[in-house]
Amino acid sequence: MIVPRHWYIKQRQRERLDGVSLTKLVLFYVCGAIWACVIFSILVGFIFIWAASRPVRGHATHHASYQSWFNSALPKPQGCCNNTDCRELADADERELNGVLAVRVEGAWCPVEPRHYLSRGNVPNASVSHACVSAHYGGKTPCEKFICYQPKPRM
């Protein structure tokens, strides 16, 4: 009698599984899934750490100018540049709402206060606004990290 090949393969698979309990199989697959989740979580964590450690885009272009920037904070103005934290602002990252100018910092809209404006320093590119954001001074929220602002000239 000729036996179809697929029947033979299924029979061999059943014979291999006969010696293994269902509990062991489930445990094997669950452990594999847990390890896959652990490895995935570690990779995602590394990606977030890598992204957070990258310098802010555009800082290097005007770093020489940003080094001389100081805000108007009292009693003592703070330096704005911490080597990675100043950049040009896109128009979409600035808005005026009810007469209050706000800047988008790490996704949050932060009001521009008098202390944010420069007390010293030259603007490297006056065609756009500039902002400096740094956790160096102990800020935890995006608005606490917002330390300096220089608007583009308004017409």
CNS distance restraints for C-alpha pairs under 8 A (distance, minus, plus):
assign (resid   3 and name CA) (resid   7 and name CA) 6.91 0.50 0.50
assign (resid   3 and name CA) (resid   8 and name CA) 7.01 0.50 0.50
assign (resid   4 and name CA) (resid   8 and name CA) 6.65 0.50 0.50
assign (resid   5 and name CA) (resid   9 and name CA) 6.34 0.50 0.50
assign (resid   6 and name CA) (resid  10 and name CA) 6.20 0.50 0.50
assign (resid   7 and name CA) (resid  11 and name CA) 6.11 0.50 0.50
assign (resid   8 and name CA) (resid  12 and name CA) 6.26 0.50 0.50
assign (resid   9 and name CA) (resid  13 and name CA) 6.28 0.50 0.50
assign (resid  10 and name CA) (resid  14 and name CA) 6.25 0.50 0.50
assign (resid  11 and name CA) (resid  15 and name CA) 6.26 0.50 0.50
assign (resid  12 and name CA) (resid  16 and name CA) 6.27 0.50 0.50
assign (resid  13 and name CA) (resid  17 and name CA) 6.34 0.50 0.50
assign (resid  14 and name CA) (resid  18 and name CA) 6.07 0.50 0.50
assign (resid  15 and name CA) (resid  19 and name CA) 7.57 0.50 0.50
assign (resid  16 and name CA) (resid  20 and name CA) 7.71 0.50 0.50
assign (resid  17 and name CA) (resid  21 and name CA) 7.68 0.50 0.50
assign (resid  20 and name CA) (resid  24 and name CA) 6.62 0.50 0.50
assign (resid  20 and name CA) (resid  25 and name CA) 7.16 0.50 0.50
assign (resid  21 and name CA) (resid  25 and name CA) 6.58 0.50 0.50
assign (resid  22 and name CA) (resid  26 and name CA) 6.21 0.50 0.50
assign (resid  23 and name CA) (resid  27 and name CA) 6.04 0.50 0.50
assign (resid  24 and name CA) (resid  28 and name CA) 6.02 0.50 0.50
assign (resid  25 and name CA) (resid  29 and name CA) 6.33 0.50 0.50
assign (resid  26 and name CA) (resid  30 and name CA) 6.04 0.50 0.50
assign (resid  27 and name CA) (resid  31 and name CA) 5.99 0.50 0.50
assign (resid  28 and name CA) (resid  32 and name CA) 6.20 0.50 0.50
assign (resid  29 and name CA) (resid  33 and name CA) 6.18 0.50 0.50
assign (resid  30 and name CA) (resid  34 and name CA) 6.17 0.50 0.50
assign (resid  31 and name CA) (resid  35 and name CA) 6.17 0.50 0.50
assign (resid  32 and name CA) (resid  36 and name CA) 6.15 0.50 0.50
assign (resid  33 and name CA) (resid  37 and name CA) 6.25 0.50 0.50
assign (resid  34 and name CA) (resid  38 and name CA) 6.22 0.50 0.50
assign (resid  35 and name CA) (resid  39 and name CA) 6.12 0.50 0.50
assign (resid  36 and name CA) (resid  40 and name CA) 6.06 0.50 0.50
assign (resid  37 and name CA) (resid  41 and name CA) 6.03 0.50 0.50
assign (resid  38 and name CA) (resid  42 and name CA) 6.24 0.50 0.50
assign (resid  39 and name CA) (resid  43 and name CA) 6.25 0.50 0.50
assign (resid  40 and name CA) (resid  44 and name CA) 6.20 0.50 0.50
assign (resid  41 and name CA) (resid  45 and name CA) 6.09 0.50 0.50
assign (resid  42 and name CA) (resid  46 and name CA) 6.25 0.50 0.50
assign (resid  43 and name CA) (resid  47 and name CA) 6.26 0.50 0.50
assign (resid  44 and name CA) (resid  48 and name CA) 6.30 0.50 0.50
assign (resid  45 and name CA) (resid  49 and name CA) 6.20 0.50 0.50
assign (resid  46 and name CA) (resid  50 and name CA) 5.99 0.50 0.50
assign (resid  47 and name CA) (resid  51 and name CA) 6.09 0.50 0.50
assign (resid  48 and name CA) (resid  52 and name CA) 6.07 0.50 0.50
assign (resid  49 and name CA) (resid  53 and name CA) 6.15 0.50 0.50
assign (resid  50 and name CA) (resid  54 and name CA) 6.44 0.50 0.50
assign (resid  55 and name CA) (resid  59 and name CA) 7.44 0.50 0.50
assign (resid  55 and name CA) (resid  84 and name CA) 4.92 0.50 0.50
assign (resid  55 and name CA) (resid  85 and name CA) 7.12 0.50 0.50
assign (resid  56 and name CA) (resid  84 and name CA) 5.66 0.50 0.50
assign (resid  56 and name CA) (resid  85 and name CA) 5.85 0.50 0.50
assign (resid  56 and name CA) (resid  86 and name CA) 7.09 0.50 0.50
assign (resid  56 and name CA) (resid  87 and name CA) 6.88 0.50 0.50
assign (resid  57 and name CA) (resid  87 and name CA) 6.71 0.50 0.50
assign (resid  58 and name CA) (resid  62 and name CA) 7.37 0.50 0.50
assign (resid  58 and name CA) (resid  86 and name CA) 7.71 0.50 0.50
assign (resid  58 and name CA) (resid  87 and name CA) 5.23 0.50 0.50
assign (resid  58 and name CA) (resid  88 and name CA) 6.56 0.50 0.50
assign (resid  59 and name CA) (resid  63 and name CA) 5.75 0.50 0.50
assign (resid  59 and name CA) (resid  83 and name CA) 7.67 0.50 0.50
assign (resid  59 and name CA) (resid  84 and name CA) 5.91 0.50 0.50
assign (resid  59 and name CA) (resid  85 and name CA) 6.72 0.50 0.50
assign (resid  59 and name CA) (resid  86 and name CA) 5.38 0.50 0.50
assign (resid  59 and name CA) (resid  87 and name CA) 4.96 0.50 0.50
assign (resid  59 and name CA) (resid  88 and name CA) 7.85 0.50 0.50
assign (resid  60 and name CA) (resid  84 and name CA) 7.55 0.50 0.50
assign (resid  62 and name CA) (resid  66 and name CA) 6.26 0.50 0.50
assign (resid  62 and name CA) (resid  87 and name CA) 7.94 0.50 0.50
assign (resid  62 and name CA) (resid 124 and name CA) 6.19 0.50 0.50
assign (resid  63 and name CA) (resid  67 and name CA) 6.19 0.50 0.50
assign (resid  63 and name CA) (resid  81 and name CA) 7.93 0.50 0.50
assign (resid  63 and name CA) (resid  83 and name CA) 7.16 0.50 0.50
assign (resid  63 and name CA) (resid  86 and name CA) 8.00 0.50 0.50
assign (resid  64 and name CA) (resid  68 and name CA) 7.54 0.50 0.50
assign (resid  65 and name CA) (resid  69 and name CA) 7.21 0.50 0.50
assign (resid  65 and name CA) (resid 121 and name CA) 7.09 0.50 0.50
assign (resid  65 and name CA) (resid 122 and name CA) 6.15 0.50 0.50
assign (resid  65 and name CA) (resid 123 and name CA) 6.86 0.50 0.50
assign (resid  65 and name CA) (resid 124 and name CA) 6.01 0.50 0.50
assign (resid  66 and name CA) (resid  80 and name CA) 7.06 0.50 0.50
assign (resid  66 and name CA) (resid  81 and name CA) 5.62 0.50 0.50
assign (resid  66 and name CA) (resid  86 and name CA) 6.90 0.50 0.50
assign (resid  66 and name CA) (resid 121 and name CA) 7.34 0.50 0.50
assign (resid  66 and name CA) (resid 122 and name CA) 7.80 0.50 0.50
assign (resid  67 and name CA) (resid  79 and name CA) 7.72 0.50 0.50
assign (resid  67 and name CA) (resid  80 and name CA) 7.27 0.50 0.50
assign (resid  67 and name CA) (resid  81 and name CA) 5.24 0.50 0.50
assign (resid  67 and name CA) (resid  82 and name CA) 7.94 0.50 0.50
assign (resid  67 and name CA) (resid  83 and name CA) 7.85 0.50 0.50
assign (resid  68 and name CA) (resid  79 and name CA) 7.61 0.50 0.50
assign (resid  68 and name CA) (resid  81 and name CA) 7.76 0.50 0.50
assign (resid  68 and name CA) (resid 120 and name CA) 6.97 0.50 0.50
assign (resid  68 and name CA) (resid 121 and name CA) 5.05 0.50 0.50
assign (resid  68 and name CA) (resid 122 and name CA) 7.37 0.50 0.50
assign (resid  69 and name CA) (resid  79 and name CA) 5.95 0.50 0.50
assign (resid  69 and name CA) (resid  80 and name CA) 5.47 0.50 0.50
assign (resid  69 and name CA) (resid  81 and name CA) 6.78 0.50 0.50
assign (resid  69 and name CA) (resid 118 and name CA) 6.62 0.50 0.50
assign (resid  69 and name CA) (resid 119 and name CA) 7.63 0.50 0.50
assign (resid  69 and name CA) (resid 120 and name CA) 5.45 0.50 0.50
assign (resid  69 and name CA) (resid 121 and name CA) 4.31 0.50 0.50
assign (resid  69 and name CA) (resid 122 and name CA) 7.19 0.50 0.50
assign (resid  70 and name CA) (resid  77 and name CA) 5.91 0.50 0.50
assign (resid  70 and name CA) (resid  78 and name CA) 5.40 0.50 0.50
assign (resid  70 and name CA) (resid  79 and name CA) 4.41 0.50 0.50
assign (resid  70 and name CA) (resid  80 and name CA) 5.43 0.50 0.50
assign (resid  70 and name CA) (resid 118 and name CA) 5.64 0.50 0.50
assign (resid  70 and name CA) (resid 119 and name CA) 5.69 0.50 0.50
assign (resid  70 and name CA) (resid 120 and name CA) 5.18 0.50 0.50
assign (resid  70 and name CA) (resid 121 and name CA) 6.60 0.50 0.50
assign (resid  70 and name CA) (resid 148 and name CA) 7.52 0.50 0.50
assign (resid  71 and name CA) (resid  77 and name CA) 5.32 0.50 0.50
assign (resid  71 and name CA) (resid  78 and name CA) 5.60 0.50 0.50
assign (resid  71 and name CA) (resid  79 and name CA) 6.61 0.50 0.50
assign (resid  71 and name CA) (resid  80 and name CA) 6.65 0.50 0.50
assign (resid  71 and name CA) (resid 115 and name CA) 6.15 0.50 0.50
assign (resid  71 and name CA) (resid 116 and name CA) 5.56 0.50 0.50
assign (resid  71 and name CA) (resid 117 and name CA) 5.55 0.50 0.50
assign (resid  71 and name CA) (resid 118 and name CA) 4.31 0.50 0.50
assign (resid  71 and name CA) (resid 119 and name CA) 5.17 0.50 0.50
assign (resid  71 and name CA) (resid 120 and name CA) 7.00 0.50 0.50
assign (resid  71 and name CA) (resid 147 and name CA) 7.14 0.50 0.50
assign (resid  71 and name CA) (resid 148 and name CA) 5.60 0.50 0.50
assign (resid  71 and name CA) (resid 149 and name CA) 7.83 0.50 0.50
assign (resid  72 and name CA) (resid  76 and name CA) 7.83 0.50 0.50
assign (resid  72 and name CA) (resid  77 and name CA) 5.20 0.50 0.50
assign (resid  72 and name CA) (resid  78 and name CA) 7.48 0.50 0.50
assign (resid  72 and name CA) (resid 114 and name CA) 6.97 0.50 0.50
assign (resid  72 and name CA) (resid 115 and name CA) 4.42 0.50 0.50
assign (resid  72 and name CA) (resid 116 and name CA) 6.20 0.50 0.50
assign (resid  72 and name CA) (resid 117 and name CA) 5.96 0.50 0.50
assign (resid  72 and name CA) (resid 118 and name CA) 5.91 0.50 0.50
assign (resid  72 and name CA) (resid 119 and name CA) 5.10 0.50 0.50
assign (resid  73 and name CA) (resid  77 and name CA) 4.60 0.50 0.50
assign (resid  73 and name CA) (resid  78 and name CA) 6.48 0.50 0.50
assign (resid  73 and name CA) (resid 114 and name CA) 8.00 0.50 0.50
assign (resid  73 and name CA) (resid 115 and name CA) 4.47 0.50 0.50
assign (resid  73 and name CA) (resid 116 and name CA) 7.07 0.50 0.50
assign (resid  74 and name CA) (resid 115 and name CA) 7.39 0.50 0.50
assign (resid  77 and name CA) (resid 119 and name CA) 7.66 0.50 0.50
assign (resid  78 and name CA) (resid 147 and name CA) 7.97 0.50 0.50
assign (resid  80 and name CA) (resid  85 and name CA) 7.91 0.50 0.50
assign (resid  80 and name CA) (resid  86 and name CA) 7.42 0.50 0.50
assign (resid  80 and name CA) (resid 132 and name CA) 6.09 0.50 0.50
assign (resid  80 and name CA) (resid 147 and name CA) 6.52 0.50 0.50
assign (resid  80 and name CA) (resid 148 and name CA) 5.93 0.50 0.50
assign (resid  81 and name CA) (resid  85 and name CA) 6.26 0.50 0.50
assign (resid  81 and name CA) (resid  86 and name CA) 6.37 0.50 0.50
assign (resid  81 and name CA) (resid 132 and name CA) 7.08 0.50 0.50
assign (resid  82 and name CA) (resid 134 and name CA) 7.25 0.50 0.50
assign (resid  82 and name CA) (resid 136 and name CA) 7.49 0.50 0.50
assign (resid  85 and name CA) (resid 132 and name CA) 5.27 0.50 0.50
assign (resid  85 and name CA) (resid 133 and name CA) 5.22 0.50 0.50
assign (resid  85 and name CA) (resid 134 and name CA) 5.70 0.50 0.50
assign (resid  86 and name CA) (resid 130 and name CA) 7.05 0.50 0.50
assign (resid  86 and name CA) (resid 131 and name CA) 5.56 0.50 0.50
assign (resid  86 and name CA) (resid 132 and name CA) 3.95 0.50 0.50
assign (resid  86 and name CA) (resid 133 and name CA) 6.38 0.50 0.50
assign (resid  87 and name CA) (resid 130 and name CA) 5.59 0.50 0.50
assign (resid  87 and name CA) (resid 131 and name CA) 5.73 0.50 0.50
assign (resid  87 and name CA) (resid 132 and name CA) 6.44 0.50 0.50
assign (resid  88 and name CA) (resid 128 and name CA) 6.40 0.50 0.50
assign (resid  88 and name CA) (resid 129 and name CA) 5.86 0.50 0.50
assign (resid  88 and name CA) (resid 130 and name CA) 4.38 0.50 0.50
assign (resid  88 and name CA) (resid 131 and name CA) 6.52 0.50 0.50
assign (resid  89 and name CA) (resid  93 and name CA) 6.12 0.50 0.50
assign (resid  89 and name CA) (resid  94 and name CA) 7.48 0.50 0.50
assign (resid  89 and name CA) (resid 128 and name CA) 6.54 0.50 0.50
assign (resid  89 and name CA) (resid 129 and name CA) 5.34 0.50 0.50
assign (resid  89 and name CA) (resid 130 and name CA) 5.32 0.50 0.50
assign (resid  89 and name CA) (resid 131 and name CA) 6.63 0.50 0.50
assign (resid  90 and name CA) (resid  94 and name CA) 7.33 0.50 0.50
assign (resid  90 and name CA) (resid 128 and name CA) 7.44 0.50 0.50
assign (resid  90 and name CA) (resid 129 and name CA) 7.68 0.50 0.50
assign (resid  91 and name CA) (resid 128 and name CA) 7.91 0.50 0.50
assign (resid  93 and name CA) (resid 103 and name CA) 5.63 0.50 0.50
assign (resid  93 and name CA) (resid 104 and name CA) 4.91 0.50 0.50
assign (resid  93 and name CA) (resid 105 and name CA) 7.94 0.50 0.50
assign (resid  94 and name CA) (resid 101 and name CA) 7.32 0.50 0.50
assign (resid  94 and name CA) (resid 102 and name CA) 5.83 0.50 0.50
assign (resid  94 and name CA) (resid 103 and name CA) 4.63 0.50 0.50
assign (resid  94 and name CA) (resid 104 and name CA) 6.38 0.50 0.50
assign (resid  95 and name CA) (resid 101 and name CA) 5.87 0.50 0.50
assign (resid  95 and name CA) (resid 102 and name CA) 5.44 0.50 0.50
assign (resid  95 and name CA) (resid 103 and name CA) 6.60 0.50 0.50
assign (resid  96 and name CA) (resid 100 and name CA) 5.34 0.50 0.50
assign (resid  96 and name CA) (resid 101 and name CA) 4.35 0.50 0.50
assign (resid  96 and name CA) (resid 102 and name CA) 6.02 0.50 0.50
assign (resid  97 and name CA) (resid 101 and name CA) 6.52 0.50 0.50
assign (resid  97 and name CA) (resid 102 and name CA) 7.48 0.50 0.50
assign (resid 100 and name CA) (resid 111 and name CA) 6.71 0.50 0.50
assign (resid 100 and name CA) (resid 112 and name CA) 7.56 0.50 0.50
assign (resid 101 and name CA) (resid 111 and name CA) 5.89 0.50 0.50
assign (resid 101 and name CA) (resid 112 and name CA) 5.69 0.50 0.50
assign (resid 102 and name CA) (resid 109 and name CA) 5.91 0.50 0.50
assign (resid 102 and name CA) (resid 110 and name CA) 5.17 0.50 0.50
assign (resid 102 and name CA) (resid 111 and name CA) 4.18 0.50 0.50
assign (resid 102 and name CA) (resid 112 and name CA) 5.39 0.50 0.50
assign (resid 103 and name CA) (resid 109 and name CA) 5.50 0.50 0.50
assign (resid 103 and name CA) (resid 110 and name CA) 5.31 0.50 0.50
assign (resid 103 and name CA) (resid 111 and name CA) 6.43 0.50 0.50
assign (resid 103 and name CA) (resid 112 and name CA) 6.80 0.50 0.50
assign (resid 104 and name CA) (resid 108 and name CA) 5.32 0.50 0.50
assign (resid 104 and name CA) (resid 109 and name CA) 4.40 0.50 0.50
assign (resid 104 and name CA) (resid 110 and name CA) 6.14 0.50 0.50
assign (resid 105 and name CA) (resid 109 and name CA) 6.24 0.50 0.50
assign (resid 105 and name CA) (resid 110 and name CA) 6.69 0.50 0.50
assign (resid 105 and name CA) (resid 133 and name CA) 7.48 0.50 0.50
assign (resid 105 and name CA) (resid 142 and name CA) 5.73 0.50 0.50
assign (resid 105 and name CA) (resid 143 and name CA) 6.83 0.50 0.50
assign (resid 105 and name CA) (resid 146 and name CA) 7.01 0.50 0.50
assign (resid 106 and name CA) (resid 142 and name CA) 5.96 0.50 0.50
assign (resid 108 and name CA) (resid 142 and name CA) 6.51 0.50 0.50
assign (resid 108 and name CA) (resid 143 and name CA) 7.36 0.50 0.50
assign (resid 109 and name CA) (resid 143 and name CA) 7.70 0.50 0.50
assign (resid 110 and name CA) (resid 142 and name CA) 7.71 0.50 0.50
assign (resid 110 and name CA) (resid 143 and name CA) 5.27 0.50 0.50
assign (resid 110 and name CA) (resid 146 and name CA) 7.76 0.50 0.50
assign (resid 111 and name CA) (resid 143 and name CA) 7.92 0.50 0.50
assign (resid 112 and name CA) (resid 116 and name CA) 6.28 0.50 0.50
assign (resid 112 and name CA) (resid 117 and name CA) 7.98 0.50 0.50
assign (resid 112 and name CA) (resid 149 and name CA) 7.47 0.50 0.50
assign (resid 113 and name CA) (resid 117 and name CA) 7.48 0.50 0.50
assign (resid 115 and name CA) (resid 147 and name CA) 7.98 0.50 0.50
assign (resid 115 and name CA) (resid 148 and name CA) 7.77 0.50 0.50
assign (resid 116 and name CA) (resid 146 and name CA) 7.73 0.50 0.50
assign (resid 116 and name CA) (resid 147 and name CA) 5.60 0.50 0.50
assign (resid 116 and name CA) (resid 148 and name CA) 4.40 0.50 0.50
assign (resid 116 and name CA) (resid 149 and name CA) 5.26 0.50 0.50
assign (resid 117 and name CA) (resid 148 and name CA) 5.87 0.50 0.50
assign (resid 117 and name CA) (resid 149 and name CA) 5.02 0.50 0.50
assign (resid 117 and name CA) (resid 150 and name CA) 5.90 0.50 0.50
assign (resid 118 and name CA) (resid 148 and name CA) 6.50 0.50 0.50
assign (resid 118 and name CA) (resid 149 and name CA) 6.51 0.50 0.50
assign (resid 118 and name CA) (resid 150 and name CA) 6.29 0.50 0.50
assign (resid 123 and name CA) (resid 150 and name CA) 7.57 0.50 0.50
assign (resid 126 and name CA) (resid 152 and name CA) 5.48 0.50 0.50
assign (resid 126 and name CA) (resid 153 and name CA) 6.85 0.50 0.50
assign (resid 127 and name CA) (resid 152 and name CA) 5.80 0.50 0.50
assign (resid 127 and name CA) (resid 153 and name CA) 7.36 0.50 0.50
assign (resid 128 and name CA) (resid 151 and name CA) 7.15 0.50 0.50
assign (resid 128 and name CA) (resid 152 and name CA) 4.92 0.50 0.50
assign (resid 129 and name CA) (resid 149 and name CA) 7.53 0.50 0.50
assign (resid 129 and name CA) (resid 150 and name CA) 5.64 0.50 0.50
assign (resid 129 and name CA) (resid 151 and name CA) 4.34 0.50 0.50
assign (resid 129 and name CA) (resid 152 and name CA) 4.47 0.50 0.50
assign (resid 130 and name CA) (resid 149 and name CA) 5.79 0.50 0.50
assign (resid 130 and name CA) (resid 150 and name CA) 5.14 0.50 0.50
assign (resid 130 and name CA) (resid 151 and name CA) 6.41 0.50 0.50
assign (resid 130 and name CA) (resid 152 and name CA) 7.72 0.50 0.50
assign (resid 131 and name CA) (resid 146 and name CA) 7.63 0.50 0.50
assign (resid 131 and name CA) (resid 147 and name CA) 7.73 0.50 0.50
assign (resid 131 and name CA) (resid 148 and name CA) 5.51 0.50 0.50
assign (resid 131 and name CA) (resid 149 and name CA) 4.47 0.50 0.50
assign (resid 131 and name CA) (resid 150 and name CA) 6.42 0.50 0.50
assign (resid 132 and name CA) (resid 146 and name CA) 6.22 0.50 0.50
assign (resid 132 and name CA) (resid 147 and name CA) 5.76 0.50 0.50
assign (resid 132 and name CA) (resid 148 and name CA) 4.95 0.50 0.50
assign (resid 132 and name CA) (resid 149 and name CA) 6.51 0.50 0.50
assign (resid 133 and name CA) (resid 142 and name CA) 8.00 0.50 0.50
assign (resid 133 and name CA) (resid 145 and name CA) 5.18 0.50 0.50
assign (resid 133 and name CA) (resid 146 and name CA) 4.44 0.50 0.50
assign (resid 133 and name CA) (resid 147 and name CA) 5.71 0.50 0.50
assign (resid 133 and name CA) (resid 148 and name CA) 7.17 0.50 0.50
assign (resid 134 and name CA) (resid 139 and name CA) 7.41 0.50 0.50
assign (resid 134 and name CA) (resid 145 and name CA) 4.92 0.50 0.50
assign (resid 134 and name CA) (resid 146 and name CA) 6.53 0.50 0.50
assign (resid 134 and name CA) (resid 147 and name CA) 6.90 0.50 0.50
assign (resid 135 and name CA) (resid 139 and name CA) 4.98 0.50 0.50
assign (resid 135 and name CA) (resid 140 and name CA) 6.78 0.50 0.50
assign (resid 135 and name CA) (resid 145 and name CA) 5.22 0.50 0.50
assign (resid 137 and name CA) (resid 145 and name CA) 7.52 0.50 0.50
assign (resid 138 and name CA) (resid 145 and name CA) 7.60 0.50 0.50
assign (resid 139 and name CA) (resid 143 and name CA) 7.87 0.50 0.50
assign (resid 139 and name CA) (resid 144 and name CA) 4.54 0.50 0.50
assign (resid 139 and name CA) (resid 145 and name CA) 4.64 0.50 0.50
assign (resid 140 and name CA) (resid 144 and name CA) 6.14 0.50 0.50
assign (resid 140 and name CA) (resid 145 and name CA) 6.63 0.50 0.50
assign (resid 141 and name CA) (resid 145 and name CA) 6.37 0.50 0.50
assign (resid 142 and name CA) (resid 146 and name CA) 6.46 0.50 0.50
